[in-house]
Structures are given as structure tokens and as C-alpha cells.
Amino acid sequence: MLYRSASILERIQARTVDTLFIIYVMYLTALLFPNSEDLPVWSRKWIFLGLFVFYDPACNSLGTTVGNYFIGIRVRKHSNPEKRINIIRSFFRYLFKILFYWISFITIFFTKKNRAIHDFIGGSTVIKIE
């Protein structure tokens, strides 16, 4: 497999696609259940919260998010970029991605292989498939 480190622009593009995808899924959920009687409010909140909490870690541990797929980038193990990260590493990575959001992305400019803080914590690297 031929690959290189993903650029910050590619990572931002993928995140934008993922955000639009999540908004689209939320919109579809609202269309499918337009009346509050059809779906309890707590259920709708859990669906939306689940999208934000589980989408990124679950998709990255299983292979790729929608945005990463379309941009051609993948989150992989730093020690072996041909292997995916597991779900536990993916959750830790995502937690610190949320906690340090912009600070984490700024570190990409100053590290080898364009790694962010959350990549170091998750033992991951983001690669561009060529």
C-alpha cells in the first residue's frame, strides 16, 4: 500500500464532510420522526448524542469515516500504518481531539508526519492513500 502523511488541509476537508454527513443523518432522523409522539424526546437526544460520541471512534476503528473515505485518508496505528487502531485507542484519540481541538490541530504543523496531540495519545497517524 502506497501512502504518505495526510496534510492538515486533507484532515479539515474530511472533517467537513463528516460534519455535513452527521447533519444530514440528523435531518433524516427529524424527517422520519416529525412528531414528538412518534419518538420520545430522550430517544432523539440519545440518537444525536450517539452520533457525536460514537461515529468517529467506531468508524475509525472499523476502517474509515465517510469524510476520510471520500478524501482518501485513513487513521492507522503509528507503529504499523497498515493496521487500523482498535476501538479503545480510537475513543481515547477522539476524547483528546475534542478536549484540545484547535490546539491539537496546530501541533500538526510542528511534528513529524503531521501528527496532532490526539494522534500521539491514541498511538495513531493519519495517512493519505495514494
C-alpha positions as a Markdown table, in Angstrom:
| # | Residue | x | y | z |
|---|---|---|---|---|
| 1 | Met | 0.0 | 0.0 | 0.0 |
| 2 | Leu | 1.4 | 3.4 | -1.0 |
| 3 | Tyr | 0.7 | 6.2 | 1.4 |
| 4 | Arg | 2.1 | 9.5 | 2.9 |
| 5 | Ser | 1.2 | 11.6 | 5.9 |
| 6 | Ala | -2.1 | 13.4 | 5.4 |
| 7 | Ser | -1.9 | 17.2 | 5.3 |
| 8 | Ile | -3.9 | 19.4 | 7.6 |
| 9 | Leu | -6.0 | 20.6 | 4.6 |
| 10 | Glu | -7.0 | 17.0 | 3.9 |
| 11 | Arg | -7.9 | 16.4 | 7.5 |
| 12 | Ile | -10.0 | 19.6 | 7.6 |
| 13 | Gln | -11.7 | 18.5 | 4.3 |
| 14 | Ala | -12.5 | 15.1 | 5.8 |
| 15 | Arg | -13.8 | 16.6 | 9.0 |
| 16 | Thr | -16.1 | 19.0 | 7.0 |
| 17 | Val | -17.5 | 16.1 | 5.0 |
| 18 | Asp | -18.1 | 14.2 | 8.3 |
| 19 | Thr | -19.8 | 17.2 | 9.9 |
| 20 | Leu | -22.1 | 17.5 | 6.8 |
| 21 | Phe | -22.8 | 13.8 | 6.9 |
| 22 | Ile | -23.8 | 13.9 | 10.6 |
| 23 | Ile | -26.1 | 17.0 | 10.0 |
| 24 | Tyr | -27.7 | 15.0 | 7.1 |
| 25 | Val | -28.3 | 12.0 | 9.3 |
| 26 | Met | -29.8 | 14.3 | 12.0 |
| 27 | Tyr | -32.0 | 15.9 | 9.3 |
| 28 | Leu | -33.2 | 12.5 | 8.1 |
| 29 | Thr | -33.9 | 11.4 | 11.7 |
| 30 | Ala | -36.0 | 14.5 | 12.2 |
| 31 | Leu | -37.9 | 13.8 | 8.9 |
| 32 | Leu | -38.6 | 10.2 | 9.8 |
| 33 | Phe | -40.0 | 11.2 | 13.2 |
| 34 | Pro | -41.5 | 14.6 | 12.7 |
| 35 | Asn | -44.0 | 14.3 | 15.6 |
| 36 | Ser | -42.7 | 14.1 | 19.1 |
| 37 | Glu | -45.3 | 11.3 | 19.8 |
| 38 | Asp | -43.5 | 9.1 | 17.3 |
| 39 | Leu | -40.2 | 9.2 | 19.1 |
| 40 | Pro | -39.7 | 10.2 | 22.7 |
| 41 | Val | -37.5 | 13.3 | 23.2 |
| 42 | Trp | -35.0 | 11.3 | 25.2 |
| 43 | Ser | -34.6 | 8.9 | 22.3 |
| 44 | Arg | -34.0 | 11.7 | 19.8 |
| 45 | Lys | -31.4 | 13.2 | 22.2 |
| 46 | Trp | -29.6 | 9.8 | 22.6 |
| 47 | Ile | -29.5 | 9.3 | 18.8 |
| 48 | Phe | -27.9 | 12.7 | 18.3 |
| 49 | Leu | -25.5 | 12.3 | 21.2 |
| 50 | Gly | -24.6 | 8.8 | 19.9 |
| 51 | Leu | -23.7 | 10.3 | 16.5 |
| 52 | Phe | -21.3 | 12.7 | 18.1 |
| 53 | Val | -19.8 | 10.3 | 20.6 |
| 54 | Phe | -19.6 | 7.1 | 18.7 |
| 55 | Tyr | -19.4 | 8.0 | 15.0 |
| 56 | Asp | -15.7 | 9.0 | 14.8 |
| 57 | Pro | -14.3 | 6.3 | 17.1 |
| 58 | Ala | -16.4 | 3.5 | 15.8 |
| 59 | Cys | -15.8 | 4.3 | 12.1 |
| 60 | Asn | -12.1 | 4.8 | 12.6 |
| 61 | Ser | -11.6 | 1.5 | 14.4 |
| 62 | Leu | -13.7 | -0.3 | 11.7 |
| 63 | Gly | -11.9 | 1.3 | 8.8 |
| 64 | Thr | -12.8 | 4.9 | 8.0 |
| 65 | Thr | -15.3 | 7.7 | 8.4 |
| 66 | Val | -17.4 | 8.9 | 5.5 |
| 67 | Gly | -15.2 | 12.0 | 5.2 |
| 68 | Asn | -11.9 | 10.1 | 5.4 |
| 69 | Tyr | -13.2 | 7.7 | 2.7 |
| 70 | Phe | -14.0 | 10.5 | 0.3 |
| 71 | Ile | -10.8 | 12.4 | 0.9 |
| 72 | Gly | -8.7 | 9.2 | 0.8 |
| 73 | Ile | -7.2 | 9.4 | 4.3 |
| 74 | Arg | -7.2 | 6.8 | 7.0 |
| 75 | Val | -6.4 | 6.7 | 10.7 |
| 76 | Arg | -3.9 | 4.0 | 11.4 |
| 77 | Lys | -1.6 | 2.7 | 14.0 |
| 78 | His | 1.5 | 4.8 | 14.2 |
| 79 | Ser | 3.7 | 1.7 | 14.8 |
| 80 | Asn | 2.3 | 0.0 | 11.7 |
| 81 | Pro | 0.3 | 2.3 | 9.4 |
| 82 | Glu | -1.1 | -0.7 | 7.5 |
| 83 | Lys | -3.2 | -1.7 | 10.6 |
| 84 | Arg | -6.3 | 0.1 | 12.0 |
| 85 | Ile | -6.4 | 1.3 | 15.5 |
| 86 | Asn | -8.6 | -0.5 | 18.0 |
| 87 | Ile | -11.8 | 0.9 | 19.5 |
| 88 | Ile | -10.2 | 1.8 | 22.8 |
| 89 | Arg | -7.4 | 3.8 | 21.2 |
| 90 | Ser | -10.0 | 5.4 | 18.9 |
| 91 | Phe | -12.1 | 6.6 | 21.9 |
| 92 | Phe | -9.0 | 8.0 | 23.7 |
| 93 | Arg | -7.9 | 9.7 | 20.5 |
| 94 | Tyr | -11.4 | 11.2 | 20.0 |
| 95 | Leu | -11.7 | 12.3 | 23.6 |
| 96 | Phe | -8.4 | 14.3 | 23.4 |
| 97 | Lys | -9.4 | 15.5 | 19.9 |
| 98 | Ile | -12.4 | 17.1 | 21.5 |
| 99 | Leu | -10.6 | 18.4 | 24.6 |
| 100 | Phe | -7.7 | 20.0 | 22.7 |
| 101 | Tyr | -9.5 | 20.7 | 19.4 |
| 102 | Trp | -7.6 | 23.6 | 17.8 |
| 103 | Ile | -4.5 | 23.3 | 19.9 |
| 104 | Ser | -4.2 | 19.7 | 18.7 |
| 105 | Phe | -4.6 | 20.7 | 15.1 |
| 106 | Ile | -2.0 | 23.5 | 15.4 |
| 107 | Thr | 0.6 | 20.9 | 16.6 |
| 108 | Ile | 0.3 | 19.2 | 13.2 |
| 109 | Phe | 2.5 | 22.0 | 11.8 |
| 110 | Phe | 5.3 | 21.3 | 14.2 |
| 111 | Thr | 5.5 | 17.5 | 14.3 |
| 112 | Lys | 6.9 | 14.8 | 12.1 |
| 113 | Lys | 4.4 | 13.1 | 9.9 |
| 114 | Asn | 1.8 | 15.8 | 10.7 |
| 115 | Arg | 0.7 | 14.2 | 13.9 |
| 116 | Ala | -1.7 | 16.1 | 16.3 |
| 117 | Ile | -1.8 | 15.7 | 20.1 |
| 118 | His | -4.7 | 13.3 | 19.9 |
| 119 | Asp | -2.7 | 11.2 | 17.4 |
| 120 | Phe | 0.2 | 10.8 | 19.9 |
| 121 | Ile | -2.3 | 9.9 | 22.7 |
| 122 | Gly | -4.1 | 7.4 | 20.5 |
| 123 | Gly | -0.9 | 5.9 | 19.1 |
| 124 | Ser | -2.2 | 6.8 | 15.7 |
| 125 | Thr | -1.2 | 8.5 | 12.5 |
| 126 | Val | -3.3 | 9.8 | 9.6 |
| 127 | Ile | -2.2 | 8.7 | 6.2 |
| 128 | Lys | -3.2 | 9.6 | 2.6 |
| 129 | Ile | -3.7 | 6.6 | 0.4 |
| 130 | Glu | -2.0 | 7.2 | -3.0 |
